[in-house]
């Protein structure tokens, strides 16, 4: 039986230039692995607990990106995709502020939210899975990396990360959810992860 991973398994390519090579003698398991994963679990067993992790998963990676720059990059991305959402909803006469009846107004509001969710998720997933960078992150010299090995996230990982961030934004919580999910990185230690990073097991690092 072949030991090769099945196609489309979501693992990072071996030739990924950002893939972190573990130091000699250090295991390559994920910092989220349990006791049977070939590497001790972080923080004494709890990935977000207060113990001491014996091997730093960030070793060999660039420094973590500043949360303030991350916020600015997210604002840039919001504006860029928001303009496209507005143009599409205007072109198809799909907008929230229709006053021709409650049913019609609700339908159009949902349609606008659906367009926004698809575009924001598609934008993040496509660009992050290609280079680890949205336009905002590229312009501000940072990228998204897998926490366990520093590589560019797979499509599946990028989709998970984008869905956690943008589905609540588009359908119910708007900027409140974005502020909570992204603002989490200001207080999270030691990886400065937003809630979407925690879901996808990624971090954002500087590229300069």
C-alpha positions in Angstrom: 0.0 0.0 0.0 1.4 3.4 -1.0 2.3 5.8 1.8 1.8 8.8 -0.4 -0.9 11.3 0.8 -4.0 11.3 -1.4 -4.4 14.1 -3.9 -6.1 17.2 -2.6 -5.3 16.3 1.0 -4.6 19.9 1.8 -1.0 19.5 2.9 1.5 22.2 2.0 3.7 21.5 -1.0 7.3 20.4 -0.3 8.7 23.2 -2.5 6.8 26.0 -0.6 9.5 28.6 -0.1 7.8 29.7 3.2 7.7 26.2 4.6 9.6 26.1 7.9 12.3 23.5 8.3 12.5 22.2 11.9 15.8 22.4 13.6 17.8 19.1 13.9 16.3 16.8 16.5 13.0 18.7 16.7 9.8 16.9 15.7 7.6 18.3 12.9 4.2 17.7 14.6 1.6 20.4 14.9 1.6 22.4 18.1 -2.1 21.5 18.3 -1.3 17.7 18.3 -2.3 15.6 21.2 0.0 13.4 23.2 -0.1 10.8 20.4 0.8 13.2 17.7 4.5 12.8 18.0 5.1 16.1 19.8 4.2 17.3 23.3 1.0 19.4 23.3 1.6 23.2 23.9 1.2 24.8 27.3 1.1 21.5 29.2 -1.8 20.0 27.2 -4.0 23.0 26.6 -3.3 24.8 23.3 -4.4 28.1 24.9 -3.5 27.4 28.5 -0.8 28.9 30.7 1.9 26.2 30.8 5.3 26.3 29.2 5.6 24.8 25.7 9.0 23.1 25.4 9.5 23.7 21.6 8.4 27.0 20.2 6.4 26.5 16.9 7.4 30.0 15.8 11.1 29.1 15.9 12.5 29.8 12.4 9.6 32.0 11.3 9.7 35.7 10.8 8.3 37.8 13.7 4.6 38.0 14.3 2.9 40.9 12.5 1.8 43.9 14.6 -1.9 43.9 15.3 -2.3 47.5 14.3 -0.9 46.8 10.9 -3.2 43.8 10.6 -6.2 46.0 11.3 -5.1 48.5 8.7 -4.6 45.7 6.1 -8.1 44.4 6.9 -9.6 47.9 6.4 -7.9 48.1 3.0 -9.4 44.7 2.1 -12.8 45.7 3.3 -12.7 48.8 1.1 -11.4 47.0 -2.0 -14.0 44.2 -1.9 -16.7 46.5 -0.6 -16.5 48.7 -3.7 -17.0 45.5 -5.8 -20.0 44.5 -3.7 -21.5 47.9 -4.0 -21.1 48.0 -7.8 -22.6 44.5 -8.2 -25.6 45.3 -5.9 -26.1 48.6 -7.7 -25.9 47.0 -11.1 -28.5 44.3 -10.2 -30.6 46.7 -8.1 -29.9 44.6 -5.0 -29.5 46.8 -2.0 -30.5 47.1 1.6 -32.2 50.4 1.6 -35.3 49.5 -0.5 -38.6 50.8 0.9 -41.1 49.1 -1.5 -42.4 46.7 1.1 -41.0 44.6 3.9 -40.8 41.3 2.0 -39.0 42.8 -1.0 -36.7 44.8 1.3 -35.8 41.6 3.3 -35.1 39.6 0.1 -32.8 42.2 -1.3 -31.0 42.7 1.9 -30.3 38.9 2.1 -29.2 38.9 -1.6 -26.7 41.7 -0.8 -25.4 39.8 2.2 -25.0 36.7 0.1 -23.0 38.6 -2.6 -20.8 40.1 0.1 -20.1 36.8 1.8 -19.2 35.0 -1.4 -16.9 37.8 -2.6 -15.2 38.3 0.7 -14.7 34.6 1.3 -13.6 34.0 -2.3 -11.1 37.0 -2.1 -9.5 35.8 1.1 -9.5 32.1 0.2 -8.0 32.5 -3.3 -5.2 35.0 -2.3 -4.3 33.4 1.0 -4.0 29.9 -0.5 -1.8 31.3 -3.3 0.7 33.5 -1.5 -0.6 33.9 2.1 -1.3 37.5 1.3 -4.4 39.6 0.5 -3.7 42.9 -1.2 -3.8 44.7 2.1 -1.4 42.3 3.7 0.9 42.5 0.7 1.0 46.2 0.7 1.7 46.3 4.5 4.4 43.5 4.3 2.8 40.6 6.1 1.4 37.2 5.3 -0.6 34.3 6.8 1.3 31.1 7.7 0.4 27.7 9.1 1.4 27.7 12.7 2.8 24.2 12.7 5.3 24.7 9.8 5.2 28.2 8.5 4.0 27.2 5.0 1.3 29.0 3.0 -2.2 27.7 4.0 -3.9 25.2 1.8 -7.2 26.1 0.1 -9.1 24.2 2.8 -7.3 26.0 5.6 -7.8 29.4 3.9 -11.5 28.7 3.3 -12.0 27.8 7.0 -10.2 31.0 8.0 -12.2 33.2 5.6 -15.6 31.6 6.5 -15.2 32.1 10.2 -14.3 35.8 9.6 -16.8 36.7 6.8 -20.0 34.7 7.2 -21.0 36.4 10.5 -19.9 39.7 9.1 -22.1 39.4 6.0 -25.2 38.0 7.6 -25.6 39.2 11.2 -22.9 41.0 13.0 -21.1 43.2 10.4 -18.3 45.3 11.9 -18.9 44.1 15.4 -17.9 40.5 14.5 -14.9 41.8 12.5 -13.8 43.8 15.5 -14.1 40.9 17.8 -12.5 38.3 15.6 -9.7 40.5 14.4 -9.3 42.4 17.6 -8.6 39.2 19.5 -5.1 39.3 18.2 -4.4 42.4 20.3 -4.8 40.3 23.5 -4.0 36.8 22.4 -0.7 35.4 23.6 1.7 34.1 22.5 0.6 33.8 18.8 -1.4 37.0 18.3 -4.2 35.0 16.7 -7.6 36.3 15.7 -10.5 34.0 16.2 -10.3 33.1 12.5 -6.6 32.2 13.0 -7.5 29.9 15.9 -10.1 28.1 13.8 -7.6 27.6 11.0 -4.5 27.2 13.2 -2.6 30.0 11.4 -0.6 33.1 12.4 0.2 36.3 10.6 3.9 37.1 10.3 5.9 40.0 9.0 7.6 39.8 5.6 10.3 42.4 6.1 
